[in-house]
Amino acid sequence: MEEMISKFPAQLLEALEIGKNASIRPHSSSINKVYAAGLGGSGIGATFVSEFVQGSCPVPYNVGKGYHIPWYVDENTLAIASSYSGNTEETLNAFEQMLRTGAKVVVISSGGKLIEMAKENDLDYILLPDNWSSPRACLGYSLVQQLYILRKLDLIEDSLIEEVKKSANNLQKWQADIKVKSQRVASFLLGKIPVIYTTDRMEAVAIRFRQQINENAKQLCWHHVVPEMNHNELVGWRSDYKDLAVVYLRNEDDYARNQTRIDINKTIISNHTDSVVELYSKGDSLIERALYFVHLVDYISVSLADLKGVDPVEIKVIDYLKSELAKS
């Protein structure tokens, strides 16, 4: 897993070449909304893209992580089905529903049933490399392809693609420092339950962090966002919680009122746990800052796994779940 994480900057650059060469045909109807279906490591890419394009895409971009698609998906929708394996049960079910809507359906996958069905239905698809053992280590592939699909359909500008390229180059330069920092944070989290807080525009990063702690370090944690958590979860910090370790993911350009909220939150929460740490991003844009955090939290999760003596690749409980589902 550490080897795969170390290749994240290179994966982003490879993904840019794949996206650049992808063929996405225009749709017969005008597109007024986007719906992306995907779960786990394949779905988190869509979550990131939905945040990245909020300030520039002229149509709404929504993400679904279940068996069914919304009623509003129609002939004026760009519908993206993303599954690294191409065999994700929920995504296949959603994909079959997409086919009946007349939407512009595009598939992102390394193979499996999803690519087979895309070919059978003469749909546009982007084929990913199939030599990665863990879909959660393929975030760069799915994220970049979704941006390219939007670009090729004139829904976003080239600038977002350029920001990904700049991010990849920066991460290559910063990787050694990121690894050192990740080891310090992993030691801070050892023996604790992580509680991850950030602002609403960076929730994808917090979700990624939580999921990587779950899968790589084999432990539970949770996340919430400011300002929403100020209206509910903050009240829960009433007693001492010595087993909790709070991690704030912050950006120098966070909205001023949210910065103030976080500072006040820290004061309140520090009365109930001694374990509070702040991590600041690096980069000049939302994409650059988010991808910096992705690389950092991925390394934190695998460093924590190493400290705990667990295998970050192993997901036997998910394999068991799938085998039981296959019986029904």
C-alpha positions as CSV (number, residue, x, y, z in Angstrom):
1,M,0.0,0.0,0.0
2,E,2.8,2.4,0.8
3,E,4.3,1.7,-2.6
4,M,1.0,2.5,-4.3
5,I,0.5,5.7,-2.3
6,S,4.0,6.8,-3.3
7,K,3.0,6.6,-6.9
8,F,0.0,9.0,-6.5
9,P,1.8,11.9,-8.1
10,A,2.9,9.8,-11.1
11,Q,-0.6,8.3,-11.3
12,L,-2.1,11.8,-11.6
13,L,0.3,12.5,-14.5
14,E,-0.6,9.2,-16.2
15,A,-4.3,9.9,-15.7
16,L,-3.9,13.3,-17.4
17,E,-2.5,11.5,-20.5
18,I,-5.3,9.0,-20.4
19,G,-7.9,11.7,-20.2
20,K,-6.3,13.8,-22.8
21,N,-6.5,10.9,-25.3
22,A,-10.0,9.8,-24.3
23,S,-12.8,10.2,-26.9
24,I,-16.0,11.6,-25.5
25,R,-18.7,12.3,-28.2
26,P,-21.1,15.3,-27.9
27,H,-24.6,14.5,-26.7
28,S,-27.6,15.0,-28.9
29,S,-29.4,17.0,-26.2
30,S,-28.0,19.9,-24.1
31,I,-26.7,18.9,-20.7
32,N,-28.1,20.7,-17.8
33,K,-27.0,18.5,-14.9
34,V,-24.4,15.8,-14.0
35,Y,-24.9,12.6,-12.0
36,A,-22.0,10.4,-11.1
37,A,-22.5,6.9,-9.6
38,G,-19.7,5.1,-7.7
39,L,-18.8,3.6,-4.3
40,G,-15.7,3.3,-2.2
41,G,-12.4,4.1,-3.8
42,S,-14.2,4.6,-7.1
43,G,-16.9,6.9,-5.7
44,I,-14.6,9.2,-3.7
45,G,-13.2,10.7,-6.9
46,A,-16.7,12.0,-7.8
47,T,-17.0,13.5,-4.3
48,F,-13.8,15.4,-4.9
49,V,-14.9,16.6,-8.4
50,S,-18.2,17.8,-7.1
51,E,-16.3,20.1,-4.8
52,F,-13.7,21.1,-7.3
53,V,-16.3,22.3,-9.9
54,Q,-18.7,24.1,-7.7
55,G,-17.3,27.5,-8.5
56,S,-17.0,27.0,-12.3
57,C,-19.3,24.4,-13.7
58,P,-22.6,26.0,-14.9
59,V,-24.7,22.9,-14.1
60,P,-25.2,21.0,-10.9
61,Y,-22.9,18.0,-10.3
62,N,-24.4,15.4,-7.9
63,V,-23.0,12.1,-6.6
64,G,-24.8,8.8,-5.8
65,K,-23.5,6.0,-3.8
66,G,-26.2,3.3,-3.9
67,Y,-28.2,1.0,-6.1
68,H,-30.6,3.6,-7.5
69,I,-30.4,6.9,-9.5
70,P,-32.6,9.9,-8.9
71,W,-35.8,10.5,-10.8
72,Y,-34.3,13.7,-12.4
73,V,-31.7,11.8,-14.5
74,D,-33.0,12.2,-18.1
75,E,-31.9,12.9,-21.6
76,N,-30.4,16.2,-20.5
77,T,-28.1,14.5,-18.0
78,L,-24.5,13.5,-18.2
79,A,-24.5,10.3,-16.2
80,I,-21.1,8.8,-15.2
81,A,-20.7,5.3,-13.9
82,S,-17.4,4.8,-12.1
83,S,-16.1,1.4,-10.9
84,Y,-12.4,0.5,-11.0
85,S,-13.2,-3.2,-11.1
86,G,-16.2,-2.8,-13.4
87,N,-18.1,-5.3,-11.3
88,T,-19.3,-3.2,-8.3
89,E,-22.9,-4.5,-7.7
90,E,-24.5,-1.2,-6.8
91,T,-22.9,0.7,-9.7
92,L,-23.9,-1.9,-12.2
93,N,-27.5,-1.6,-11.0
94,A,-27.4,2.2,-11.2
95,F,-25.8,1.9,-14.7
96,E,-28.6,-0.3,-16.0
97,Q,-31.1,2.4,-14.8
98,M,-29.0,5.1,-16.6
99,L,-29.4,3.3,-19.8
100,R,-33.2,3.6,-19.7
101,T,-33.1,7.4,-19.3
102,G,-31.7,8.6,-22.6
103,A,-28.9,10.3,-20.6
104,K,-25.3,10.8,-22.0
105,V,-23.8,7.8,-20.2
106,V,-20.0,7.6,-19.8
107,V,-18.2,4.7,-18.1
108,I,-14.9,4.9,-16.2
109,S,-13.4,1.4,-15.4
110,S,-10.4,-0.9,-15.8
111,G,-12.6,-3.7,-17.2
112,G,-15.3,-6.1,-16.0
113,K,-19.0,-6.1,-16.7
114,L,-19.2,-2.3,-16.9
115,I,-16.8,-2.0,-19.8
116,E,-18.5,-5.0,-21.5
117,M,-21.9,-3.3,-21.3
118,A,-20.5,0.0,-22.4
119,K,-19.2,-1.6,-25.6
120,E,-22.5,-3.5,-26.1
121,N,-24.4,-0.2,-25.9
122,D,-22.0,1.8,-28.0
123,L,-21.2,4.2,-25.0
124,D,-18.2,6.3,-24.4
125,Y,-15.9,4.8,-21.9
126,I,-12.4,5.5,-20.4
127,L,-10.4,2.4,-19.8
128,L,-8.0,2.5,-16.8
129,P,-4.9,0.4,-16.1
130,D,-5.9,-2.8,-14.5
131,N,-2.7,-3.5,-12.5
132,W,-3.6,-1.9,-9.2
133,S,-4.7,-4.3,-6.4
134,S,-6.7,-1.7,-4.4
135,P,-9.3,0.6,-5.9
136,R,-8.8,3.0,-3.1
137,A,-5.3,3.6,-4.4
138,C,-6.7,4.6,-7.8
139,L,-8.3,7.9,-6.8
140,G,-6.1,9.8,-9.2
141,Y,-7.4,7.9,-12.2
142,S,-11.1,8.3,-11.5
143,L,-10.8,11.9,-10.3
144,V,-8.9,13.1,-13.4
145,Q,-11.1,11.2,-15.9
146,Q,-14.3,12.8,-14.5
147,L,-12.7,16.3,-14.9
148,Y,-11.7,15.4,-18.5
149,I,-15.2,14.2,-19.3
150,L,-16.6,17.6,-18.1
151,R,-13.9,19.4,-20.1
152,K,-14.5,17.5,-23.3
153,L,-18.2,18.4,-23.0
154,D,-17.4,22.1,-22.4
155,L,-18.7,22.1,-18.8
156,I,-15.4,23.3,-17.3
157,E,-12.3,25.1,-18.4
158,D,-8.7,23.9,-19.0
159,S,-7.6,25.6,-15.8
160,L,-8.8,22.8,-13.6
161,I,-6.9,20.3,-15.5
162,E,-3.8,22.5,-15.3
163,E,-4.2,22.7,-11.5
164,V,-4.1,18.9,-11.3
165,K,-0.8,18.8,-13.3
166,K,0.7,21.5,-11.0
167,S,-0.4,19.4,-8.0
168,A,1.3,16.3,-9.3
169,N,4.5,18.1,-9.9
170,N,4.4,19.8,-6.4
171,L,3.6,16.5,-4.7
172,Q,6.7,14.9,-6.2
173,K,8.8,17.7,-4.7
174,W,7.0,17.6,-1.3
175,Q,6.7,13.9,-0.9
176,A,9.7,13.4,1.4
177,D,8.4,16.1,3.8
178,I,4.9,14.7,3.6
179,K,6.1,11.2,4.7
180,V,8.0,12.6,7.7
181,K,4.9,14.6,8.7
182,S,2.6,11.6,8.3
183,Q,4.7,9.6,10.7
184,R,4.4,12.2,13.4
185,V,0.7,12.4,13.0
186,A,0.3,8.6,13.0
187,S,2.2,8.5,16.3
188,F,-0.2,11.1,17.6
189,L,-3.2,9.0,16.6
190,L,-1.9,5.7,17.8
191,G,-4.2,4.3,20.5
192,K,-6.8,7.0,19.9
193,I,-10.1,7.3,17.9
194,P,-9.5,10.0,15.3
195,V,-12.1,12.8,15.0
196,I,-11.6,14.8,11.7
197,Y,-12.8,18.3,11.3
198,T,-12.5,20.6,8.3
199,T,-14.7,23.2,6.5
200,D,-17.5,22.3,4.2
201,R,-15.5,23.0,1.0
202,M,-13.0,20.3,2.0
203,E,-15.3,17.6,3.1
204,A,-14.1,15.2,0.4
205,V,-10.7,15.3,2.1
206,A,-12.2,14.5,5.5
207,I,-14.1,11.6,4.0
208,R,-11.0,10.3,2.3
209,F,-9.1,10.5,5.6
210,R,-11.8,8.6,7.4
211,Q,-12.1,5.9,4.7
212,Q,-8.3,5.4,4.6
213,I,-8.2,5.1,8.4
214,N,-11.0,2.5,8.2
215,E,-9.5,0.4,5.4
216,N,-5.7,0.8,5.8
217,A,-5.4,1.2,9.6
218,K,-8.4,-1.1,10.3
219,Q,-10.1,1.2,12.8
220,L,-13.2,3.4,13.3
221,C,-13.2,7.1,13.3
222,W,-15.5,9.9,12.2
223,H,-15.6,13.3,10.6
224,H,-17.7,16.4,10.5
225,V,-17.6,19.9,8.9
226,V,-17.6,23.5,10.0
227,P,-20.0,25.3,10.1
228,E,-22.6,22.4,10.2
229,M,-21.0,20.8,13.3
230,N,-21.4,24.0,15.2
231,H,-25.1,23.5,15.1
232,N,-25.1,20.0,16.6
233,E,-21.9,18.0,17.3
234,L,-20.2,20.7,19.2
235,V,-22.8,20.3,22.0
236,G,-21.7,16.7,22.4
237,W,-18.3,17.9,23.6
238,R,-19.6,18.0,27.2
239,S,-17.4,15.4,29.0
240,D,-13.8,14.4,29.0
241,Y,-12.9,12.1,26.1
242,K,-9.3,11.0,26.6
243,D,-9.6,8.3,23.9
244,L,-10.4,10.9,21.2
245,A,-7.8,12.6,19.0
246,V,-9.0,15.6,17.0
247,V,-7.4,16.5,13.7
248,Y,-8.2,19.8,12.1
249,L,-7.6,20.0,8.3
250,R,-7.1,23.7,7.6
251,N,-6.3,26.0,4.7
252,E,-4.8,29.5,4.9
253,D,-7.6,30.7,2.5
254,D,-10.5,29.2,4.4
255,Y,-13.5,31.6,4.7
256,A,-12.8,34.1,7.6
257,R,-15.9,33.2,9.5
258,N,-15.1,29.5,9.4
259,Q,-11.5,30.3,10.6
260,T,-13.0,32.1,13.6
261,R,-15.4,29.2,14.2
262,I,-12.6,26.6,14.2
263,D,-10.5,28.7,16.6
264,I,-13.5,28.9,19.0
265,N,-14.1,25.2,18.5
266,K,-10.6,24.4,19.5
267,T,-10.9,26.3,22.7
268,I,-14.1,24.4,23.6
269,I,-12.8,21.0,22.6
270,S,-9.4,21.4,24.2
271,N,-11.3,21.5,27.6
272,H,-12.3,17.8,27.0
273,T,-9.3,16.2,25.3
274,D,-5.6,16.9,25.3
275,S,-5.2,15.4,21.9
276,V,-5.8,18.2,19.3
277,V,-3.6,18.8,16.2
278,E,-3.9,21.2,13.2
279,L,-2.7,20.3,9.7
280,Y,-2.4,23.0,7.1
281,S,-2.5,22.4,3.3
282,K,0.0,23.6,0.7
283,G,-0.8,24.9,-2.8
284,D,-2.3,27.9,-4.6
285,S,-5.8,26.5,-5.5
286,L,-8.5,24.3,-4.0
287,I,-7.4,21.4,-6.2
288,E,-3.8,21.8,-5.2
289,R,-4.6,22.1,-1.5
290,A,-7.0,19.2,-1.6
291,L,-4.6,16.8,-3.4
292,Y,-1.8,17.8,-1.0
293,F,-4.1,16.7,1.9
294,V,-5.0,13.5,0.0
295,H,-1.3,12.5,-0.2
296,L,-0.7,13.4,3.4
297,V,-3.7,11.6,4.9
298,D,-3.0,8.5,2.7
299,Y,0.5,8.3,4.1
300,I,-0.9,8.9,7.7
301,S,-3.2,6.0,7.3
302,V,-0.5,3.6,6.1
303,S,1.9,4.8,8.8
304,L,-0.7,4.2,11.4
305,A,-1.2,0.7,10.0
306,D,2.5,0.1,10.3
307,L,2.5,1.2,14.0
308,K,-0.5,-1.0,14.7
309,G,1.1,-4.0,12.9
310,V,-1.8,-4.5,10.5
311,D,-1.9,-5.2,6.8
312,P,-3.2,-2.1,5.0
313,V,-4.1,-4.0,1.9
314,E,-6.2,-6.7,3.5
315,I,-10.0,-6.3,3.4
316,K,-11.2,-9.7,4.4
317,V,-14.5,-8.5,5.9
318,I,-15.5,-6.8,2.7
319,D,-14.6,-10.0,0.8
320,Y,-16.8,-11.9,3.2
321,L,-19.7,-9.5,2.7
322,K,-19.4,-9.9,-1.1
323,S,-19.3,-13.7,-0.8
324,E,-22.4,-13.8,1.4
325,L,-24.2,-11.4,-1.0
326,A,-23.4,-13.7,-3.9
327,K,-25.3,-16.5,-2.2
328,S,-28.6,-14.6,-2.4
